[in-house]
Amino acid sequence: MKITRVTVYQADLPLAHPYWLSGGRLKFEILDATLVRIDTDEGLVGWGEGTPWGHTYVPAHGPGIRAGIETMAPFLIGLDPRRLLDVERAMDLALPGHLYAKAPIDMSCWDIAGQAAGVPIADLMGGGSRTPRPIAASVGAKTIEETREVMDRYRARGYVAHSVKIGGDVDRDIARIRDVEAHRAENEIILYDVNRAWSRAQALQVMCATEALNVTFEQPCESLDDIAAIAPKHAAPVSVDESLVTLQDAARIARDGLAEVFGIKLNRVGGLTKAARMRDIALAHGIDIFVMATGGSVLADTEALHLAATVSDHACRAVWACQDMIAVDIAGGRGPRNRNGHLHLPEAPGLGVHPDEDALGAPVAVYS
């Protein structure tokens, strides 16, 4: 089997509600999605998606994905998409770095490999737990009142996991955390995501002030060096996601005990092939895992679900999915959808969901 064509589409995905990160430091209203279709000489077609969370969140943006694919595409034509490591090496040689541009290609090839084997991607990866995974709501609010409103909206949809965005003002952050914990429902999973907004001193102020609540903070500071520097001075569990980009990052976090949770964002780390290695490091060191798409449609959510299904049930906290935040649906209701706050692994071979090409419009590039 050989890759014969790589087709690239661009789609704007408007958010149903304006969304803030870092206590209002960053605002987002629309996402720039890149959809990739890979055709083969045996008729199998695979789909992938890369949707960064805007242009200002981390070093990744929609136009960069499409430029990266233009650079890599000539090196992909003629490869067997089922040989994932060959595809990975070809992309890494053609374009060092730029992991976010490689993720949709990797996803498309896993889709084809699963179809060729007749099994879902998760089964092909050696996992495939059918335990439904909780969906983590993303609570991008700024005030106590707004936070309650957004969390109640998700609870009404059955959500039991929440990523509450904080950062920007220490006193306000402490007040919001205390209020959320006072209203936490039984067995809810709550992560307080700072998105790198705190200085070391600010992080210690909030983490020590809320120590008795035993809450988990995600990415409290800018870098792994910052997180390492404050680690001996607080007792709060930490999750790392924005500083978890490469396998070397994962190895350092595990070796130095910098986090109790990995937040693996598939688009950021380069796709399933690279993410699986991070998963193994986490599991080998007793580190729990959140699996996340950086953003995007049900395709990106489904990819995250497949990886989550390869994580042992006791270690997989939740899957962050974006589809309930998006005001359009490019897959016509197909694919894993929210069922009482959980996603269920599809039984179809490969990814298990493809977009409606008519909804995507004309491609922006075709390489063959």
C-alpha positions as CSV (number, residue, x, y, z in Angstrom):
1,M,0.0,0.0,0.0
2,K,1.3,3.5,-0.9
3,I,0.2,7.1,-0.3
4,T,-0.8,8.6,-3.6
5,R,-2.4,11.9,-2.6
6,V,-2.5,14.3,0.3
7,T,-5.4,16.7,0.2
8,V,-5.6,19.7,2.6
9,Y,-8.7,21.6,3.7
10,Q,-9.1,24.6,5.9
11,A,-12.2,25.2,8.1
12,D,-13.1,28.0,10.5
13,L,-14.7,26.6,13.7
14,P,-16.5,29.3,15.6
15,L,-16.9,28.8,19.3
16,A,-20.4,28.8,20.7
17,H,-19.3,31.2,23.5
18,P,-16.3,33.5,23.8
19,Y,-13.5,31.8,25.7
20,W,-10.8,33.2,28.0
21,L,-7.5,31.7,29.2
22,S,-5.3,32.9,32.1
23,G,-8.0,34.9,33.9
24,G,-8.9,36.9,30.7
25,R,-5.3,37.4,29.4
26,L,-6.2,35.6,26.2
27,K,-9.6,35.6,24.4
28,F,-10.7,33.2,21.6
29,E,-13.8,33.2,19.4
30,I,-12.9,31.1,16.4
31,L,-10.5,28.2,15.7
32,D,-8.5,27.7,12.4
33,A,-8.8,24.0,11.6
34,T,-6.7,22.0,9.0
35,L,-8.2,18.7,7.8
36,V,-6.0,16.3,5.9
37,R,-7.2,13.5,3.6
38,I,-4.7,10.8,2.6
39,D,-5.5,8.5,-0.3
40,T,-3.8,5.2,-1.1
41,D,-3.4,3.1,-4.2
42,E,-5.5,0.4,-2.5
43,G,-8.5,2.7,-2.1
44,L,-8.3,3.2,1.6
45,V,-8.7,6.9,2.8
46,G,-7.5,8.3,6.1
47,W,-8.4,11.6,7.7
48,G,-6.6,13.8,10.2
49,E,-7.1,17.1,11.9
50,G,-4.9,19.8,13.3
51,T,-6.6,22.6,15.2
52,P,-4.4,24.8,17.4
53,W,-6.2,26.8,20.1
54,G,-5.8,30.1,18.2
55,H,-2.5,31.7,17.3
56,T,-1.6,33.1,20.7
57,Y,-1.8,30.2,23.1
58,V,1.4,28.2,22.2
59,P,3.8,28.2,19.3
60,A,1.3,26.6,16.9
61,H,-1.1,28.1,14.4
62,G,-3.3,27.0,11.5
63,P,-1.3,28.5,8.6
64,G,1.8,26.9,10.1
65,I,0.3,23.4,9.8
66,R,-0.6,24.0,6.1
67,A,2.9,25.3,5.4
68,G,4.5,22.4,7.2
69,I,2.4,19.9,5.2
70,E,3.5,21.6,1.9
71,T,7.1,21.0,3.0
72,M,6.6,17.4,4.0
73,A,4.2,16.2,1.4
74,P,6.8,15.3,-1.3
75,F,8.5,13.0,1.2
76,L,5.2,11.2,2.0
77,I,4.1,10.2,-1.5
78,G,4.9,6.6,-2.1
79,L,5.3,5.6,1.6
80,D,3.2,2.8,3.2
81,P,0.9,4.7,5.6
82,R,0.7,1.6,7.8
83,R,4.4,1.8,8.5
84,L,3.9,4.6,11.1
85,L,7.5,4.8,12.1
86,D,8.7,5.2,8.5
87,V,6.2,8.1,8.1
88,E,7.3,9.6,11.4
89,R,11.0,9.5,10.3
90,A,10.2,10.9,6.9
91,M,8.4,13.9,8.5
92,D,11.1,14.5,11.0
93,L,13.8,14.5,8.3
94,A,11.9,16.7,6.0
95,L,10.9,19.2,8.7
96,P,12.7,19.1,12.0
97,G,10.5,20.3,14.9
98,H,7.1,21.7,14.1
99,L,5.4,18.8,15.8
100,Y,1.9,20.3,15.5
101,A,2.2,20.3,11.7
102,K,2.9,16.5,11.8
103,A,0.0,15.5,14.0
104,P,-2.8,15.4,11.3
105,I,-0.6,13.4,9.0
106,D,0.1,10.9,11.8
107,M,-3.6,10.7,12.6
108,S,-4.5,10.1,8.9
109,C,-2.0,7.2,8.7
110,W,-3.3,5.6,11.9
111,D,-6.8,5.8,10.5
112,I,-5.7,3.9,7.4
113,A,-3.7,1.4,9.4
114,G,-6.7,0.6,11.6
115,Q,-9.0,0.3,8.5
116,A,-6.5,-2.0,6.9
117,A,-6.3,-4.2,10.0
118,G,-10.1,-4.1,10.5
119,V,-9.9,-2.7,14.1
120,P,-10.3,0.6,15.9
121,I,-7.0,2.6,16.3
122,A,-7.0,1.9,20.1
123,D,-7.1,-1.8,19.5
124,L,-4.3,-1.6,16.9
125,M,-2.3,0.3,19.5
126,G,-2.7,-2.6,21.9
127,G,-5.3,-1.0,24.3
128,G,-8.9,-0.6,23.5
129,S,-10.6,-0.3,26.9
130,R,-14.3,0.0,26.4
131,T,-14.8,1.9,29.7
132,P,-16.4,5.2,28.8
133,R,-14.0,8.1,29.4
134,P,-15.2,11.2,31.2
135,I,-15.2,14.4,29.1
136,A,-13.4,17.3,30.8
137,A,-15.4,20.5,30.4
138,S,-13.2,23.6,29.7
139,V,-14.4,26.4,32.0
140,G,-12.9,29.5,30.5
141,A,-14.5,32.0,32.9
142,K,-13.2,35.0,34.9
143,T,-15.5,35.5,37.9
144,I,-17.0,33.3,40.5
145,E,-20.5,33.9,39.1
146,E,-19.4,33.1,35.5
147,T,-17.6,30.0,36.7
148,R,-20.7,28.7,38.5
149,E,-22.8,29.4,35.4
150,V,-20.5,27.6,33.0
151,M,-20.0,24.6,35.3
152,D,-23.7,24.2,35.8
153,R,-24.2,24.3,32.1
154,Y,-21.8,21.4,31.6
155,R,-23.3,19.5,34.6
156,A,-26.7,19.7,33.0
157,R,-25.1,17.8,30.0
158,G,-23.8,15.1,32.4
159,Y,-20.2,16.3,32.7
160,V,-18.4,15.0,35.8
161,A,-14.9,16.4,34.9
162,H,-13.9,20.0,34.6
163,S,-10.8,22.0,33.7
164,V,-11.3,25.4,35.4
165,K,-9.1,28.1,33.9
166,I,-7.5,30.4,36.4
167,G,-4.5,32.7,36.5
168,G,-3.9,36.4,36.3
169,D,-5.0,37.6,39.8
170,V,-4.0,35.8,43.0
171,D,-6.8,36.9,45.3
172,R,-9.4,36.2,42.6
173,D,-7.9,32.8,41.9
174,I,-8.0,31.8,45.5
175,A,-11.6,32.9,45.9
176,R,-12.7,31.0,42.8
177,I,-11.0,27.8,43.8
178,R,-12.6,28.0,47.3
179,D,-16.0,28.6,45.7
180,V,-15.7,25.8,43.2
181,E,-14.6,23.4,45.9
182,A,-17.5,24.4,48.1
183,H,-19.9,23.5,45.4
184,R,-18.0,20.4,44.0
185,A,-20.4,17.5,43.4
186,E,-19.6,14.1,44.7
187,N,-17.0,12.2,42.6
188,E,-16.3,15.2,40.3
189,I,-12.9,15.5,38.7
190,I,-11.6,19.1,38.8
191,L,-8.3,20.4,37.5
192,Y,-7.3,24.0,37.9
193,D,-5.5,25.1,34.8
194,V,-3.2,28.1,35.1
195,N,-1.9,28.0,31.5
196,R,1.5,29.3,32.6
197,A,0.0,32.6,33.9
198,W,1.6,32.7,37.4
199,S,5.1,33.7,38.4
200,R,6.8,31.5,40.9
201,A,5.8,33.7,43.8
202,Q,2.2,33.9,42.6
203,A,2.0,30.1,42.2
204,L,3.2,29.5,45.8
205,Q,0.7,32.1,47.1
206,V,-2.3,30.3,45.6
207,M,-1.0,26.7,46.1
208,C,-0.2,27.2,49.7
209,A,-3.4,29.2,50.5
210,T,-5.5,26.3,49.1
211,E,-3.3,23.4,50.4
212,A,-6.0,22.0,52.7
213,L,-8.3,21.5,49.7
214,N,-5.8,19.1,48.0
215,V,-6.6,20.4,44.5
216,T,-4.6,19.7,41.4
217,F,-3.0,22.6,39.4
218,E,-2.1,22.3,35.7
219,Q,0.9,24.2,34.3
220,P,1.2,26.7,37.2
221,C,4.3,28.4,35.8
222,E,5.9,29.1,32.4
223,S,8.5,26.4,32.3
224,L,9.7,23.1,33.8
225,D,12.5,25.0,35.5
226,D,9.9,27.2,37.2
227,I,7.9,24.1,38.3
228,A,11.0,22.4,39.6
229,A,12.0,25.5,41.5
230,I,8.8,25.7,43.5
231,A,8.2,22.0,43.9
232,P,9.8,21.6,47.4
233,K,7.8,24.6,48.7
234,H,4.2,23.3,48.3
235,A,2.3,20.1,48.6
236,A,-0.2,20.4,45.7
237,P,-0.4,17.8,43.0
238,V,0.7,19.2,39.6
239,S,-0.2,18.4,36.0
240,V,2.0,19.5,33.2
241,D,0.8,20.0,29.6
242,E,2.2,23.0,27.9
243,S,5.7,22.1,29.0
244,L,5.1,18.5,27.8
245,V,6.1,18.7,24.2
246,T,8.9,16.1,23.5
247,L,9.8,12.7,24.8
248,Q,12.7,14.4,26.6
249,D,10.3,16.6,28.5
250,A,8.3,13.5,29.6
251,A,11.5,11.8,30.7
252,R,12.6,14.8,32.8
253,I,9.2,15.3,34.4
254,A,9.1,11.6,35.4
255,R,12.7,11.4,36.5
256,D,12.7,14.6,38.6
257,G,9.2,14.1,40.0
258,L,7.9,17.4,38.7
259,A,4.3,16.3,38.1
260,E,1.7,13.7,39.3
261,V,-0.3,14.1,36.0
262,F,0.6,14.2,32.3
263,G,-1.7,16.3,30.2
264,I,-1.0,14.9,26.8
265,K,-2.2,17.2,24.0
266,L,-2.0,15.2,20.8
267,N,-1.6,18.1,18.4
268,R,1.1,19.7,20.5
269,V,3.3,16.5,20.8
270,G,3.0,15.4,17.1
271,G,0.3,12.9,17.1
272,L,-0.4,9.4,18.4
273,T,2.9,7.8,17.5
274,K,4.9,10.2,19.7
275,A,2.2,10.5,22.4
276,A,2.2,6.7,23.0
277,R,5.8,6.9,24.2
278,M,4.8,9.6,26.7
279,R,2.0,7.5,27.9
280,D,4.3,4.6,28.5
281,I,6.7,6.8,30.5
282,A,3.8,8.1,32.6
283,L,2.4,4.6,33.3
284,A,5.9,3.3,34.2
285,H,6.3,6.0,36.8
286,G,2.8,5.9,38.3
287,I,1.7,9.2,36.7
288,D,-1.9,9.7,35.8
289,I,-3.0,11.0,32.4
290,F,-5.4,13.5,30.9
291,V,-5.6,13.1,27.1
292,M,-6.6,16.1,25.1
293,A,-7.0,17.5,21.6
294,T,-5.6,21.0,21.5
295,G,-8.9,22.0,19.9
296,G,-11.1,21.0,17.0
297,S,-13.9,18.9,15.8
298,V,-15.2,15.5,16.7
299,L,-12.3,14.1,14.6
300,A,-9.7,15.5,17.1
301,D,-11.8,14.4,20.0
302,T,-12.0,10.9,18.7
303,E,-8.2,10.7,18.2
304,A,-7.8,11.7,21.9
305,L,-10.3,9.0,22.9
306,H,-8.4,6.3,21.1
307,L,-5.2,7.2,23.0
308,A,-7.2,7.4,26.3
309,A,-8.5,3.9,25.7
310,T,-5.0,2.6,25.7
311,V,-4.4,4.0,29.2
312,S,-5.3,1.7,32.1
313,D,-8.7,2.7,33.5
314,H,-7.3,3.6,36.9
315,A,-4.7,6.0,35.4
316,C,-6.9,7.8,32.9
317,R,-8.5,10.8,34.5
318,A,-10.5,12.2,31.6
319,V,-10.5,13.2,28.0
320,W,-10.8,16.9,27.1
321,A,-13.1,17.2,24.1
322,C,-13.9,20.4,22.2
323,Q,-17.0,19.4,20.2
324,D,-19.5,20.9,22.7
325,M,-17.7,24.2,22.5
326,I,-17.9,24.5,18.6
327,A,-20.9,26.1,16.9
328,V,-20.6,24.0,13.7
329,D,-20.4,20.3,13.0
330,I,-18.3,19.1,10.1
331,A,-19.2,15.4,10.6
332,G,-23.0,15.5,10.5
333,G,-23.5,14.1,14.0
334,R,-21.3,11.1,13.4
335,G,-18.5,9.9,15.7
336,P,-18.3,9.7,19.5
337,R,-20.6,12.2,21.1
338,N,-21.3,13.2,24.7
339,R,-23.4,10.6,26.4
340,N,-24.0,11.6,30.0
341,G,-20.7,13.3,30.2
342,H,-18.6,10.5,28.6
343,L,-17.3,9.4,25.3
344,H,-17.6,5.8,24.1
345,L,-15.0,4.2,21.9
346,P,-16.2,3.6,18.3
347,E,-16.2,0.0,17.1
348,A,-15.6,1.0,13.4
349,P,-12.1,0.3,12.1
350,G,-9.6,3.1,12.0
351,L,-10.5,6.5,13.5
352,G,-14.2,5.7,13.4
353,V,-15.4,9.1,12.0
354,H,-14.8,11.0,8.8
355,P,-15.9,14.6,8.0
356,D,-18.5,15.6,5.4
357,E,-16.4,16.8,2.5
358,D,-19.2,19.0,1.2
359,A,-19.1,20.9,4.5
360,L,-15.4,21.5,4.0
361,G,-15.6,23.2,0.6
362,A,-12.8,23.1,-1.9
363,P,-9.4,21.9,-0.8
364,V,-6.7,24.5,-0.3
365,A,-3.9,22.2,-1.5
366,V,-3.5,18.8,-3.2
367,Y,-0.2,17.0,-3.3
368,S,0.3,13.9,-5.4
